[in-house]
Amino acid sequence: MAAAAEGRKQQEARGVRKRKDPPSHGQTIAADEEEQRQPQEQQEEGRKRRRKPKTCFVYGNYKSYYGYRIDRNVKEDPRLALFKREWFEGKDCLDIGCNEGLITISIAKKFFCQSILGIDIDAGLVETAYWNLRKSARMKRGNCTSMEASRIQDSECVNPLNTNADPASNGKPSSSQTSLPVDELLKRVSFRHENFVGSLRECSEKYDTVLCLSVAKWVHLNWGDDGLINMFVKIWRLLRPGGILLLEAQPWSSYKRNQNVSATARAQFKSICLRPHNFRELLLDKVGFRSAEVITDSLSGTVVGFDRPVVMFCK
């Protein structure tokens, strides 16, 4: 009997050691929170891995640049309203830093250039520019095919090459034309991936009009005073006698805002001696342009910060 009682006591003791106390209410909540926290932390870690690094446009090669530069209530770039037809009509033109090519295409359509080449340092933007050109041509063809038959007889769609025009017109429109025909648009507008601030070799006189719109600051911040001078000299050499440069320079305050876009920009900013207000003197006295005319001191229809002066320099 005594042995049996002792055995039962030992079994009960072992059962007590195996049995654990139930968790308290506080311990249960802490465990639940820990279980919830782990998936949240994993999700946050996954989001961090998927998050793309912020793109830095060190050359001013912004995507959708015209979308945030122009007021949404304005139908076209307000700079086009400043430009005169005689600067482009029947002329060979160059657009430096063309971005997505919208200004380049609009100038060709509105002012009937003989040719216009847009160049940009960003190959992706050049591809987008060609896409915009094809899109513009498709839209124009669609508008043509939807016209009434009686109107098509006199439209550019029936005779896109304008065979009845005077051969000496040099690409100028007939009195009945209001915009450039589709086939002519595709022939006259082209784009090229190029860093304009390069060698001065093979700079022959081949253009009548050169546009340099909101580009000078980015050349300045990446290549300094020497790069800026090199660009202006190259433009002068490319222009035919009597040709014009349309320059839209950013103010010094804009330089300050963008000086930290890259290590190169920070270093060049500190060494810049030529300020935007010196450009006129530089172009007239050093580069060789014979005259300058302020087209506008500011632009209406642009968002704050983009109402910049446009100056025309004549060779």
C-alpha positions as CSV (number, residue, x, y, z in Angstrom):
1,M,0.0,0.0,0.0
2,A,2.7,2.4,0.9
3,A,4.6,1.6,-2.3
4,A,1.4,2.2,-4.4
5,A,0.7,5.5,-2.7
6,E,4.3,6.6,-3.3
7,G,4.0,5.7,-7.0
8,R,0.9,7.8,-7.4
9,K,2.6,10.8,-5.8
10,Q,5.5,10.6,-8.2
11,Q,3.2,10.4,-11.2
12,E,1.3,13.5,-10.0
13,A,4.5,15.3,-9.5
14,R,5.6,14.5,-13.0
15,G,2.2,15.7,-14.4
16,V,2.6,19.0,-12.5
17,R,6.0,19.6,-14.1
18,K,4.7,18.8,-17.6
19,R,1.6,21.1,-17.2
20,K,2.2,24.8,-18.0
21,D,0.3,27.7,-16.7
22,P,-2.1,29.2,-19.2
23,P,-0.9,32.6,-20.7
24,S,-2.2,35.7,-19.2
25,H,-4.4,38.2,-21.1
26,G,-1.4,40.6,-21.6
27,Q,0.7,37.8,-23.0
28,T,-1.9,36.9,-25.5
29,I,-2.3,40.4,-26.8
30,A,1.5,40.8,-27.1
31,A,1.7,37.6,-29.1
32,D,-1.1,38.7,-31.4
33,E,0.6,42.1,-32.0
34,E,3.9,40.4,-32.8
35,E,2.2,38.1,-35.3
36,Q,0.6,41.2,-37.0
37,R,3.8,43.2,-36.9
38,Q,5.9,40.6,-38.7
39,P,3.8,40.7,-42.0
40,Q,3.7,44.5,-41.9
41,E,7.4,44.7,-41.5
42,Q,7.8,42.2,-44.4
43,Q,5.5,44.3,-46.6
44,E,7.3,47.5,-45.8
45,E,10.6,45.8,-46.6
46,G,9.2,44.6,-49.9
47,R,7.9,48.1,-50.8
48,K,11.4,49.5,-50.1
49,R,12.9,47.0,-52.4
50,R,10.4,47.7,-55.2
51,R,10.6,51.5,-54.8
52,K,12.4,53.0,-57.8
53,P,15.3,55.4,-57.0
54,K,14.5,59.0,-57.7
55,T,15.5,60.0,-61.2
56,C,17.8,63.0,-61.4
57,F,17.8,64.9,-64.7
58,V,21.3,66.3,-64.7
59,Y,21.0,67.8,-68.2
60,G,17.5,69.2,-67.8
61,N,16.2,66.3,-69.8
62,Y,12.9,66.2,-68.0
63,K,10.1,63.8,-69.1
64,S,6.8,65.5,-69.9
65,Y,8.6,68.9,-69.7
66,Y,6.0,70.8,-71.6
67,G,3.2,69.4,-69.4
68,Y,4.2,71.3,-66.4
69,R,5.8,74.3,-68.1
70,I,2.7,75.5,-69.9
71,D,-0.6,76.6,-68.3
72,R,-3.3,74.0,-68.8
73,N,-5.7,76.7,-70.0
74,V,-3.4,77.6,-72.9
75,K,-3.8,75.7,-76.2
76,E,-0.2,76.1,-77.5
77,D,3.2,77.0,-76.2
78,P,3.1,80.8,-75.6
79,R,6.5,81.1,-77.2
80,L,5.0,80.3,-80.6
81,A,2.9,83.4,-80.4
82,L,6.1,85.5,-80.2
83,F,7.7,84.0,-83.2
84,K,7.4,85.5,-86.6
85,R,6.7,83.5,-89.8
86,E,9.6,85.2,-91.7
87,W,12.1,83.7,-89.2
88,F,11.2,80.2,-90.3
89,E,9.2,80.1,-93.5
90,G,11.4,78.4,-96.2
91,K,14.3,78.3,-93.8
92,D,16.6,75.6,-92.5
93,C,16.3,75.6,-88.8
94,L,18.0,73.9,-85.8
95,D,16.4,73.3,-82.3
96,I,19.1,72.7,-79.7
97,G,17.8,70.7,-76.7
98,C,14.5,69.8,-78.4
99,N,13.3,67.5,-75.5
100,E,10.2,65.6,-76.8
101,G,10.1,67.6,-80.0
102,L,6.8,69.4,-79.5
103,I,8.1,72.9,-80.2
104,T,10.1,71.6,-83.1
105,I,7.0,70.0,-84.7
106,S,4.8,72.9,-84.0
107,I,7.2,75.4,-85.6
108,A,7.3,73.2,-88.8
109,K,3.5,72.9,-89.0
110,K,2.8,76.6,-88.2
111,F,5.6,78.4,-90.0
112,F,6.4,76.1,-93.0
113,C,10.2,75.5,-92.4
114,Q,12.2,74.2,-95.3
115,S,13.7,71.9,-92.8
116,I,14.1,71.7,-89.0
117,L,16.4,69.4,-87.0
118,G,15.8,68.8,-83.3
119,I,18.8,67.5,-81.3
120,D,18.9,66.3,-77.7
121,I,21.5,64.7,-75.4
122,D,18.9,62.2,-74.2
123,A,18.3,59.3,-76.6
124,G,15.1,58.4,-74.9
125,L,13.7,61.9,-75.6
126,V,14.7,61.7,-79.2
127,E,12.7,58.5,-79.5
128,T,9.7,60.2,-77.9
129,A,10.1,63.1,-80.3
130,Y,9.9,60.8,-83.3
131,W,6.8,59.1,-81.7
132,N,5.2,62.6,-81.4
133,L,6.0,63.3,-85.0
134,R,4.3,60.1,-86.2
135,K,1.4,60.8,-83.9
136,S,1.0,64.3,-85.3
137,A,1.1,62.9,-88.8
138,R,-1.6,60.3,-88.0
139,M,-3.9,62.9,-86.4
140,K,-3.4,65.1,-89.5
141,R,-4.3,62.3,-91.9
142,G,-7.4,61.5,-89.8
143,N,-8.5,65.1,-90.0
144,C,-8.0,65.1,-93.8
145,T,-10.0,61.9,-94.4
146,S,-13.0,63.2,-92.4
147,M,-13.3,66.3,-94.6
148,E,-16.2,66.7,-97.0
149,A,-15.5,65.6,-100.6
150,S,-16.0,69.1,-101.9
151,R,-13.4,70.5,-99.6
152,I,-10.9,67.8,-100.2
153,Q,-10.6,69.1,-103.8
154,D,-8.8,72.1,-102.5
155,S,-7.1,70.6,-99.5
156,E,-3.5,69.6,-98.8
157,C,-4.5,65.9,-98.6
158,V,-5.3,65.6,-102.3
159,N,-2.1,67.3,-103.4
160,P,0.3,67.0,-100.5
161,L,3.3,68.0,-102.6
162,N,1.6,71.0,-104.1
163,T,2.7,70.4,-107.6
164,N,1.0,73.5,-108.9
165,A,3.2,75.7,-106.7
166,D,5.9,77.8,-108.1
167,P,9.2,75.7,-108.0
168,A,11.0,78.8,-106.8
169,S,8.8,79.0,-103.7
170,N,11.5,77.2,-101.7
171,G,9.0,75.3,-99.6
172,K,6.7,78.3,-98.9
173,P,2.9,77.5,-98.7
174,S,0.4,78.5,-101.3
175,S,-2.3,81.0,-100.4
176,S,-4.8,78.2,-99.8
177,Q,-2.6,76.3,-97.3
178,T,-3.1,76.9,-93.6
179,S,-0.8,74.1,-92.3
180,L,2.0,71.9,-93.6
181,P,0.9,68.8,-95.5
182,V,1.4,65.4,-93.8
183,D,4.0,64.1,-96.2
184,E,5.9,67.4,-96.1
185,L,5.8,67.4,-92.3
186,L,7.5,63.9,-92.2
187,K,10.1,65.0,-94.7
188,R,11.0,68.3,-93.2
189,V,11.2,67.4,-89.5
190,S,13.9,65.2,-88.1
191,F,15.6,64.5,-84.8
192,R,19.0,63.4,-83.7
193,H,20.7,62.2,-80.5
194,E,23.7,64.4,-80.0
195,N,25.7,66.3,-77.4
196,F,25.9,69.8,-79.0
197,V,28.7,70.9,-76.8
198,G,31.4,69.0,-78.7
199,S,34.0,69.6,-81.3
200,L,33.9,72.8,-83.4
201,R,35.2,70.9,-86.4
202,E,32.9,70.6,-89.5
203,C,30.8,73.6,-88.4
204,S,29.7,74.8,-91.8
205,E,27.1,77.5,-92.5
206,K,23.9,75.5,-92.9
207,Y,21.1,77.0,-90.8
208,D,19.1,80.2,-91.1
209,T,17.5,80.0,-87.6
210,V,18.8,78.3,-84.4
211,L,16.7,78.0,-81.3
212,C,18.3,77.6,-77.9
213,L,15.3,77.7,-75.5
214,S,16.0,77.1,-71.8
215,V,19.2,75.1,-72.5
216,A,22.0,77.5,-71.6
217,K,21.8,76.8,-67.9
218,W,22.2,73.1,-68.3
219,V,25.2,73.5,-70.6
220,H,26.7,76.0,-68.1
221,L,26.2,73.7,-65.1
222,N,27.7,70.7,-66.8
223,W,30.5,72.2,-68.9
224,G,31.1,75.6,-67.2
225,D,32.0,78.9,-68.9
226,D,34.1,77.1,-71.5
227,G,31.3,74.9,-72.5
228,L,28.8,77.8,-72.8
229,I,31.2,79.8,-74.9
230,N,31.9,76.7,-77.1
231,M,28.1,76.4,-77.7
232,F,27.7,80.0,-78.7
233,V,30.6,79.9,-81.0
234,K,29.4,76.7,-82.6
235,I,25.9,78.3,-83.2
236,W,27.5,81.4,-84.8
237,R,29.6,79.1,-87.1
238,L,26.5,77.1,-88.1
239,L,24.4,80.1,-89.0
240,R,24.5,81.6,-92.5
241,P,25.1,85.3,-92.9
242,G,21.9,87.1,-91.8
243,G,20.8,84.1,-89.7
244,I,19.3,84.4,-86.3
245,L,19.7,82.9,-82.8
246,L,16.6,82.8,-80.6
247,L,17.9,82.6,-77.1
248,E,15.8,81.9,-73.9
249,A,18.3,81.9,-71.0
250,Q,17.4,80.9,-67.5
251,P,17.9,83.5,-64.7
252,W,20.7,83.1,-62.1
253,S,18.1,82.2,-59.5
254,S,17.3,79.0,-61.5
255,Y,21.0,78.1,-61.4
256,K,21.0,78.3,-57.7
257,R,18.0,76.0,-57.4
258,N,19.6,73.3,-59.6
259,Q,23.3,73.6,-58.5
260,N,23.0,70.4,-56.4
261,V,21.6,68.2,-59.2
262,S,25.0,66.5,-59.5
263,A,28.5,66.7,-58.2
264,T,29.6,68.2,-61.5
265,A,27.0,70.9,-61.3
266,R,28.0,71.8,-57.8
267,A,31.7,72.2,-58.9
268,Q,30.8,74.1,-62.0
269,F,28.4,76.4,-60.2
270,K,31.2,77.6,-57.9
271,S,33.5,78.4,-60.8
272,I,31.1,80.2,-63.1
273,C,32.1,83.7,-63.9
274,L,29.7,84.5,-66.7
275,R,26.2,85.2,-65.5
276,P,23.1,85.3,-67.7
277,H,23.1,89.1,-67.7
278,N,26.6,88.8,-69.4
279,F,25.4,86.8,-72.3
280,R,24.3,89.7,-74.5
281,E,27.8,91.3,-74.2
282,L,29.5,88.0,-74.8
283,L,27.5,87.2,-77.9
284,L,27.9,90.7,-79.4
285,D,31.4,91.6,-78.5
286,K,33.2,88.2,-78.3
287,V,31.3,85.7,-80.4
288,G,30.5,88.1,-83.3
289,F,26.7,88.6,-83.6
290,R,26.0,92.1,-85.0
291,S,22.7,92.9,-83.2
292,A,20.3,91.9,-80.5
293,E,16.6,92.5,-80.0
294,V,14.5,91.6,-77.0
295,I,11.4,89.8,-78.2
296,T,9.8,89.7,-74.8
297,D,10.8,90.3,-71.2
298,S,8.4,87.7,-69.9
299,L,5.9,85.2,-71.1
300,S,2.2,85.0,-70.3
301,G,0.6,81.6,-70.3
302,T,3.5,79.8,-68.5
303,V,3.6,78.6,-64.9
304,V,5.6,80.5,-62.3
305,G,9.3,80.3,-63.0
306,F,9.1,79.9,-66.7
307,D,8.3,83.4,-67.8
308,R,11.7,84.0,-69.2
309,P,12.9,86.7,-71.7
310,V,13.5,85.7,-75.3
311,V,16.2,87.6,-77.2
312,M,17.0,87.4,-81.0
313,F,20.6,87.7,-82.1
314,C,21.4,88.4,-85.7
315,K,24.7,87.3,-87.5
